[in-house]
Amino acid sequence: MNGEIEKFSRELPKIELHAHLNGSLNPITLQHLVDRKKEKKPHLTNFKIPNQKLEIIDDFFKYFKFIYQLTDDEETVAYITETVILDFHSDGIKYLELRTTPRSNEENGMTHESYIRTVISVIKKFPSSKHDIIVRLIVSINRQSTLEDAIKIVDLALKYKETGVVGVDLCGDPSRGHFDNLKPAFIKAKDNGLKVTLHFGEVESIIPEHASMLTIPPDRIGHATYLDPNSKRYILFNKLPIEMCMTSNVMCNTVKDYQEHHIKDFLYAGHPCCLCTDDKGIFFSNLSTEYSIAASTFSLSYQQLFDLSYQCIDCIFDGDEVKIHLRKLWNDWWELCKPTLNTLNMKEGNI
Ligand SMILES: CNc1ncnc2c1ncn2[C@@H]1O[C@H](COP(=O)(O)O)[C@@H](O)[C@H]1O
């Protein structure tokens, strides 16, 4: 990879809109958690995430059986939230929408509500004025939830709407559950002013759920790898922003390689695409690497990389005031940075 582009991608102000808390733990944090818990849970002693491409996406979801045992109390949830925010901060992320699925643990008194409260209490420690990063929360609902639980989670998201929750997400193993079972929960979220993002088209077998999902309608979708013609038309016509997770898709083998990634078609069409990490801890990536990969795969120029990052501002779930703040930040950075760039890479790239 071109070293100059890597440096540029690191320094570029960036927005992360699709990052699962428990999938974003760096290897050092994970090892630290293993060390802390191994006395009580000796079967986790040798747990490590292998840095290799998976054969099928089903294998990916198995990791959470282990990770969840490491993050099953409020103290640890607070610790990982802080670590993950600091990691994103040091990678040049200026606005982060972190997402997580509330969990409970009867043994130590953690409830869905105390889980959310814990995450929010850490987010509050990062006021933008002090820390140079704005953090918001998306509350995830797993596809395997019951409708009753999903509604409870939406109610909690609404309860904490004024303290940093901006939206809800549908996530989880796409081969489990069905969107229609949970649809009323998403309608409730939307009706009450929360934004909605849905994992969409991550695998081909999910296509029959698409038409129903689009009726919500979502404010963004994640992945959009496998699309039927009607959904694709809807997404393009409505300029529905897509959270693009290139390394995640390649590592889970839902996309053959970077060159074949569907982001290419959407970029050609001038469609709003937001590069995201998904689960940077499991895929050994970070957001600046995703920008470098996009640049080297599709020969993007500095200007195109900057534009790619800039247009994410329009796709955030927070309101106009934050958007205006971010636009100024981006423009000021670009004015300072532009004169120092190698003019060769300023020329238009392939897209
Ligand atoms: C590969 N792409 C993906 N597709 C679907 N769901 C995913 C995912 N990556 C992560 N998750 C969902 O996020 C949870 C972990 O973070 P939190 O416990 O919420 O912080 C996983 O259990 C899974 O449901």
The ligand as an SDF file (V2000), in Angstrom:
LIG
                    3D

 24 26  0  0  0  0  0  0  0  0999 V2000
  -20.2940   -9.2870   10.3320 C   0  0  0  0  0  0  0  0  0  0  0  0
  -21.2950   -8.3320   10.4880 N   0  0  0  0  0  0  0  0  0  0  0  0
  -22.3080   -8.3800   11.4170 C   0  0  0  0  0  0  0  0  0  0  0  0
  -23.5580   -8.6810   10.9860 N   0  0  0  0  0  0  0  0  0  0  0  0
  -24.5780   -8.7720   11.8640 C   0  0  0  0  0  0  0  0  0  0  0  0
  -24.4560   -8.5510   13.1780 N   0  0  0  0  0  0  0  0  0  0  0  0
  -23.2320   -8.2500   13.6440 C   0  0  0  0  0  0  0  0  0  0  0  0
  -22.1120   -8.1450   12.7820 C   0  0  0  0  0  0  0  0  0  0  0  0
  -21.0430   -7.8240   13.5280 N   0  0  0  0  0  0  0  0  0  0  0  0
  -21.4750   -7.7470   14.8200 C   0  0  0  0  0  0  0  0  0  0  0  0
  -22.7950   -8.0130   14.8760 N   0  0  0  0  0  0  0  0  0  0  0  0
  -23.6560   -8.0570   16.0740 C   0  0  0  0  0  0  0  0  0  0  0  0
  -23.0830   -7.2920   17.0880 O   0  0  0  0  0  0  0  0  0  0  0  0
  -22.9340   -8.0300   18.3000 C   0  0  0  0  0  0  0  0  0  0  0  0
  -21.6350   -7.6560   18.9660 C   0  0  0  0  0  0  0  0  0  0  0  0
  -21.6100   -6.3630   19.4580 O   0  0  0  0  0  0  0  0  0  0  0  0
  -22.4930   -5.8520   20.6900 P   0  0  0  0  0  0  0  0  0  0  0  0
  -22.6760   -6.9970   21.6390 O   0  0  0  0  0  0  0  0  0  0  0  0
  -23.7910   -5.4210   20.1230 O   0  0  0  0  0  0  0  0  0  0  0  0
  -21.6880   -4.7550   21.2920 O   0  0  0  0  0  0  0  0  0  0  0  0
  -22.9700   -9.4940   17.8320 C   0  0  0  0  0  0  0  0  0  0  0  0
  -23.5460  -10.3420   18.7600 O   0  0  0  0  0  0  0  0  0  0  0  0
  -23.8120   -9.4530   16.5870 C   0  0  0  0  0  0  0  0  0  0  0  0
  -25.1430   -9.6180   16.9380 O   0  0  0  0  0  0  0  0  0  0  0  0
  1  2  1  0
  2  3  1  0
  3  4  1  0
  3  8  2  0
  4  5  2  0
  5  6  1  0
  6  7  2  0
  7  8  1  0
  7 11  1  0
  8  9  1  0
  9 10  2  0
 10 11  1  0
 11 12  1  0
 12 13  1  0
 12 23  1  0
 13 14  1  0
 14 15  1  0
 14 21  1  0
 15 16  1  0
 16 17  1  0
 17 18  2  0
 17 19  1  0
 17 20  1  0
 21 22  1  0
 21 23  1  0
 23 24  1  0
M  END
$$$$
